[in-house]
Amino acid sequence: MEIDLEEPSRPQLAAVFQVSSRWIGELRYQGKMPADDGSLLENIEAWAAIKYDGAAADP
């Protein structure tokens, strides 16, 4: 699967992060992930913040 680096789709992001496309949509709706026009880098940064910032806050 070729991934659009400028504006990856929900299915492309779901494949990269190994989650469902629906989950990506939910994170976008909550404002935790960039909208459809976000770059791959912006999405990776948002995913890292979701995945690791929450873990760092746990004692």
VEXVOGU-691543 format. One record per atom (N, C-alpha, C, CB): residue in one letter; atom name; residue number from 1; x negated, y, z. Coordinates in nm, 3 decimals. Atoms other than C-alpha are relative to their C-alpha. Glycine has a CB too. Layout:
residues N
('a', 'CA', NUM, (X, Y, Z)),
...
END
This chain:
residues 59
('m', 'N', 1, (-0.085, -0.118, 0.000)),
('m', 'CA', 1, (0.000, 0.000, 0.000)),
('m', 'C', 1, (-0.089, 0.123, 0.000)),
('m', 'CB', 1, (0.096, 0.000, 0.122)),
('e', 'N', 2, (0.073, -0.126, 0.005)),
('e', 'CA', 2, (-0.138, 0.337, -0.100)),
('e', 'C', 2, (0.075, 0.102, 0.083)),
('e', 'CB', 2, (-0.018, 0.049, -0.148)),
('i', 'N', 3, (-0.061, -0.097, -0.089)),
('i', 'CA', 3, (-0.075, 0.610, 0.156)),
('i', 'C', 3, (-0.027, 0.141, -0.050)),
('i', 'CB', 3, (-0.052, -0.018, 0.144)),
('d', 'N', 4, (0.011, -0.140, 0.040)),
('d', 'CA', 4, (-0.008, 0.970, 0.060)),
('d', 'C', 4, (-0.065, 0.077, 0.115)),
('d', 'CB', 4, (0.141, 0.061, -0.036)),
('l', 'N', 5, (0.073, -0.070, -0.106)),
('l', 'CA', 5, (-0.266, 1.170, 0.260)),
('l', 'C', 5, (0.059, 0.136, 0.032)),
('l', 'CB', 5, (-0.144, 0.016, -0.040)),
('e', 'N', 6, (-0.058, -0.133, -0.020)),
('e', 'CA', 6, (-0.083, 1.500, 0.214)),
('e', 'C', 6, (0.134, -0.003, 0.071)),
('e', 'CB', 6, (0.015, 0.069, -0.134)),
('e', 'N', 7, (-0.134, 0.011, -0.058)),
('e', 'CA', 7, (0.272, 1.394, 0.304)),
('e', 'C', 7, (0.042, -0.147, 0.007)),
('e', 'CB', 7, (0.103, 0.082, -0.083)),
('p', 'N', 8, (-0.037, 0.143, -0.009)),
('p', 'CA', 8, (0.297, 1.030, 0.416)),
('p', 'C', 8, (0.147, -0.016, 0.037)),
('p', 'CB', 8, (-0.089, -0.073, 0.103)),
('s', 'N', 9, (-0.141, 0.029, -0.029)),
('s', 'CA', 9, (0.646, 0.883, 0.426)),
('s', 'C', 9, (0.013, -0.075, 0.133)),
('s', 'CB', 9, (0.064, -0.083, -0.116)),
('r', 'N', 10, (-0.024, 0.075, -0.124)),
('r', 'CA', 10, (0.805, 0.725, 0.732)),
('r', 'C', 10, (-0.043, -0.146, -0.014)),
('r', 'CB', 10, (0.147, 0.007, 0.038)),
('p', 'N', 11, (0.045, 0.139, 0.013)),
('p', 'CA', 11, (0.750, 0.372, 0.596)),
('p', 'C', 11, (-0.153, -0.013, -0.003)),
('p', 'CB', 11, (0.059, -0.061, -0.126)),
('q', 'N', 12, (0.147, 0.004, 0.003)),
('q', 'CA', 12, (0.383, 0.451, 0.529)),
('q', 'C', 12, (-0.056, 0.018, 0.140)),
('q', 'CB', 12, (-0.055, 0.109, -0.095)),
('l', 'N', 13, (0.046, -0.021, -0.138)),
('l', 'CA', 13, (0.334, 0.586, 0.881)),
('l', 'C', 13, (0.032, -0.120, 0.088)),
('l', 'CB', 13, (0.064, 0.128, 0.060)),
('a', 'N', 14, (-0.038, 0.118, -0.077)),
('a', 'CA', 14, (0.520, 0.290, 1.026)),
('a', 'C', 14, (-0.098, -0.114, -0.024)),
('a', 'CB', 14, (0.143, -0.045, -0.035)),
('a', 'N', 15, (0.097, 0.105, 0.032)),
('a', 'CA', 15, (0.281, 0.055, 0.847)),
('a', 'C', 15, (-0.135, 0.029, 0.066)),
('a', 'CB', 15, (-0.017, -0.013, -0.151)),
('v', 'N', 16, (0.128, -0.037, -0.060)),
('v', 'CA', 16, (-0.025, 0.245, 0.970)),
('v', 'C', 16, (0.002, -0.022, 0.152)),
('v', 'CB', 16, (-0.035, 0.148, -0.031)),
('f', 'N', 17, (-0.008, 0.008, -0.147)),
('f', 'CA', 17, (0.093, 0.260, 1.333)),
('f', 'C', 17, (0.061, -0.130, 0.051)),
('f', 'CB', 17, (0.080, 0.117, 0.052)),
('q', 'N', 18, (-0.060, 0.131, -0.032)),
('q', 'CA', 18, (0.256, -0.086, 1.324)),
('q', 'C', 18, (0.122, 0.013, 0.091)),
('q', 'CB', 18, (-0.104, -0.089, 0.067)),
('v', 'N', 19, (-0.129, -0.019, -0.067)),
('v', 'CA', 19, (0.596, 0.036, 1.442)),
('v', 'C', 19, (0.106, 0.006, -0.109)),
('v', 'CB', 19, (0.001, 0.130, 0.089)),
('s', 'N', 20, (-0.107, -0.009, 0.100)),
('s', 'CA', 20, (0.934, 0.063, 1.272)),
('s', 'C', 20, (0.012, 0.142, -0.056)),
('s', 'CB', 20, (0.133, -0.044, 0.060)),
('s', 'N', 21, (-0.026, -0.128, 0.064)),
('s', 'CA', 21, (1.024, 0.340, 1.032)),
('s', 'C', 21, (0.102, 0.079, 0.083)),
('s', 'CB', 21, (0.051, -0.019, -0.145)),
('r', 'N', 22, (-0.102, -0.064, -0.086)),
('r', 'CA', 22, (1.319, 0.412, 1.260)),
('r', 'C', 22, (-0.066, 0.068, 0.121)),
('r', 'CB', 22, (0.104, -0.105, 0.047)),
('w', 'N', 23, (0.069, -0.057, -0.116)),
('w', 'CA', 23, (1.083, 0.474, 1.554)),
('w', 'C', 23, (-0.072, 0.129, -0.040)),
('w', 'CB', 23, (-0.101, -0.102, 0.059)),
('i', 'N', 24, (0.065, -0.122, 0.050)),
('i', 'CA', 24, (0.885, 0.726, 1.346)),
('i', 'C', 24, (0.104, 0.109, -0.014)),
('i', 'CB', 24, (-0.072, -0.027, -0.137)),
('g', 'N', 25, (-0.108, -0.097, 0.013)),
('g', 'CA', 25, (1.214, 0.899, 1.265)),
('g', 'C', 25, (0.043, 0.055, 0.134)),
('g', 'CB', 25, (0.118, -0.063, -0.070)),
('e', 'N', 26, (-0.040, -0.043, -0.135)),
('e', 'CA', 26, (1.305, 0.912, 1.634)),
('e', 'C', 26, (-0.105, 0.095, 0.058)),
('e', 'CB', 26, (0.019, -0.122, 0.092)),
('l', 'N', 27, (0.106, -0.087, -0.051)),
('l', 'CA', 27, (0.967, 1.062, 1.726)),
('l', 'C', 27, (0.002, 0.136, -0.072)),
('l', 'CB', 27, (-0.137, -0.067, -0.017)),
('r', 'N', 28, (-0.012, -0.127, 0.075)),
('r', 'CA', 28, (1.012, 1.324, 1.451)),
('r', 'C', 28, (0.119, 0.080, 0.052)),
('r', 'CB', 28, (0.016, -0.027, -0.152)),
('y', 'N', 29, (-0.120, -0.067, -0.050)),
('y', 'CA', 29, (1.361, 1.404, 1.578)),
('y', 'C', 29, (-0.029, 0.065, 0.137)),
('y', 'CB', 29, (0.118, -0.100, 0.012)),
('q', 'N', 30, (0.035, -0.052, -0.132)),
('q', 'CA', 30, (1.219, 1.453, 1.930)),
('q', 'C', 30, (-0.106, 0.109, -0.005)),
('q', 'CB', 30, (-0.048, -0.113, 0.088)),
('g', 'N', 31, (0.102, -0.102, 0.016)),
('g', 'CA', 31, (0.954, 1.687, 1.791)),
('g', 'C', 31, (-0.139, -0.046, 0.042)),
('g', 'CB', 31, (0.037, 0.120, 0.078)),
('k', 'N', 32, (0.129, 0.054, -0.043)),
('k', 'CA', 32, (0.668, 1.457, 1.895)),
('k', 'C', 32, (-0.092, -0.031, -0.116)),
('k', 'CB', 32, (0.021, -0.124, 0.082)),
('m', 'N', 33, (0.077, 0.026, 0.122)),
('m', 'CA', 33, (0.558, 1.386, 1.537)),
('m', 'C', 33, (0.035, 0.110, -0.100)),
('m', 'CB', 33, (0.030, -0.144, -0.059)),
('p', 'N', 34, (-0.028, -0.102, 0.102)),
('p', 'CA', 34, (0.529, 1.630, 1.245)),
('p', 'C', 34, (0.117, -0.041, -0.091)),
('p', 'CB', 34, (-0.125, 0.025, -0.085)),
('a', 'N', 35, (-0.110, 0.024, 0.095)),
('a', 'CA', 35, (0.820, 1.665, 1.003)),
('a', 'C', 35, (-0.054, -0.066, -0.126)),
('a', 'CB', 35, (0.072, 0.133, -0.035)),
('d', 'N', 36, (0.036, 0.070, 0.124)),
('d', 'CA', 36, (0.818, 1.507, 0.658)),
('d', 'C', 36, (-0.116, 0.063, -0.075)),
('d', 'CB', 36, (0.119, -0.006, -0.090)),
('d', 'N', 37, (0.106, -0.066, 0.075)),
('d', 'CA', 37, (0.572, 1.764, 0.526)),
('d', 'C', 37, (-0.135, -0.001, 0.072)),
('d', 'CB', 37, (0.040, 0.142, -0.031)),
('g', 'N', 38, (0.126, 0.008, -0.073)),
('g', 'CA', 38, (0.299, 1.684, 0.783)),
('g', 'C', 38, (-0.101, -0.090, -0.069)),
('g', 'CB', 38, (0.025, -0.049, 0.141)),
('s', 'N', 39, (0.106, 0.082, 0.062)),
('s', 'CA', 39, (-0.035, 1.547, 0.664)),
('s', 'C', 39, (-0.025, -0.126, 0.082)),
('s', 'CB', 39, (-0.130, 0.082, -0.014)),
('l', 'N', 40, (0.036, 0.122, -0.073)),
('l', 'CA', 40, (-0.170, 1.208, 0.761)),
('l', 'C', 40, (-0.080, 0.034, 0.125)),
('l', 'CB', 40, (-0.081, -0.095, -0.090)),
('l', 'N', 41, (0.081, -0.039, -0.116)),
('l', 'CA', 41, (-0.424, 1.376, 0.991)),
('l', 'C', 41, (0.088, 0.057, 0.112)),
('l', 'CB', 41, (-0.105, 0.104, -0.042)),
('e', 'N', 42, (-0.090, -0.056, -0.101)),
('e', 'CA', 42, (-0.150, 1.573, 1.170)),
('e', 'C', 42, (0.080, -0.111, 0.069)),
('e', 'CB', 42, (0.097, 0.103, -0.063)),
('n', 'N', 43, (-0.076, 0.112, -0.056)),
('n', 'CA', 43, (0.047, 1.252, 1.218)),
('n', 'C', 43, (-0.087, -0.087, 0.090)),
('n', 'CB', 43, (0.061, -0.084, -0.111)),
('i', 'N', 44, (0.092, 0.078, -0.083)),
('i', 'CA', 44, (-0.257, 1.065, 1.351)),
('i', 'C', 44, (-0.028, 0.072, 0.131)),
('i', 'CB', 44, (-0.132, -0.027, -0.076)),
('e', 'N', 45, (0.023, -0.078, -0.122)),
('e', 'CA', 45, (-0.329, 1.345, 1.598)),
('e', 'C', 45, (0.120, -0.006, 0.093)),
('e', 'CB', 45, (-0.032, 0.145, -0.035)),
('a', 'N', 46, (-0.121, 0.007, -0.082)),
('a', 'CA', 46, (0.032, 1.344, 1.717)),
('a', 'C', 46, (0.016, -0.139, 0.061)),
('a', 'CB', 46, (0.124, 0.035, -0.084)),
('w', 'N', 47, (-0.010, 0.138, -0.049)),
('w', 'CA', 47, (0.031, 0.963, 1.748)),
('w', 'C', 47, (-0.099, -0.024, 0.114)),
('w', 'CB', 47, (-0.025, -0.101, -0.115)),
('a', 'N', 48, (0.101, 0.017, -0.105)),
('a', 'CA', 48, (-0.291, 0.972, 1.952)),
('a', 'C', 48, (0.045, 0.071, 0.127)),
('a', 'CB', 48, (-0.137, 0.055, -0.047)),
('a', 'N', 49, (-0.049, -0.073, -0.118)),
('a', 'CA', 49, (-0.139, 1.234, 2.183)),
('a', 'C', 49, (0.111, -0.079, 0.069)),
('a', 'CB', 49, (0.051, 0.140, -0.040)),
('i', 'N', 50, (-0.109, 0.080, -0.058)),
('i', 'CA', 50, (0.171, 1.018, 2.232)),
('i', 'C', 50, (-0.057, -0.125, 0.068)),
('i', 'CB', 50, (0.103, -0.041, -0.110)),
('k', 'N', 51, (0.052, 0.129, -0.046)),
('k', 'CA', 51, (-0.026, 0.697, 2.277)),
('k', 'C', 51, (-0.095, 0.013, 0.118)),
('k', 'CB', 51, (-0.070, -0.070, -0.114)),
('y', 'N', 52, (0.106, -0.006, -0.100)),
('y', 'CA', 52, (-0.315, 0.816, 2.493)),
('y', 'C', 52, (0.016, 0.108, 0.104)),
('y', 'CB', 52, (-0.128, 0.018, -0.067)),
('d', 'N', 53, (-0.020, -0.103, -0.103)),
('d', 'CA', 53, (-0.210, 1.136, 2.671)),
('d', 'C', 53, (0.090, -0.052, 0.110)),
('d', 'CB', 53, (0.060, 0.126, -0.061)),
('g', 'N', 54, (-0.087, 0.059, -0.100)),
('g', 'CA', 54, (0.069, 0.950, 2.847)),
('g', 'C', 54, (-0.072, -0.100, 0.087)),
('g', 'CB', 54, (0.117, -0.066, -0.066)),
('a', 'N', 55, (0.077, 0.100, -0.075)),
('a', 'CA', 55, (-0.170, 0.673, 2.951)),
('a', 'C', 55, (-0.098, 0.068, 0.096)),
('a', 'CB', 55, (-0.077, -0.094, -0.096)),
('a', 'N', 56, (0.095, -0.073, -0.085)),
('a', 'CA', 56, (-0.416, 0.929, 3.091)),
('a', 'C', 56, (0.070, 0.061, 0.120)),
('a', 'CB', 56, (-0.071, 0.110, -0.081)),
('a', 'N', 57, (-0.075, -0.061, -0.110)),
('a', 'CA', 57, (-0.143, 1.081, 3.308)),
('a', 'C', 57, (0.041, -0.104, 0.104)),
('a', 'CB', 57, (0.123, 0.072, -0.053)),
('d', 'N', 58, (-0.038, 0.104, -0.095)),
('d', 'CA', 58, (-0.060, 0.746, 3.472)),
('d', 'C', 58, (-0.115, -0.028, 0.096)),
('d', 'CB', 58, (0.041, -0.129, -0.075)),
('p', 'N', 59, (0.109, 0.029, -0.098)),
('p', 'CA', 59, (-0.252, 0.678, 3.795)),
('p', 'C', 59, (-0.048, -0.143, -0.009)),
('p', 'CB', 59, (0.047, 0.027, 0.143)),
END
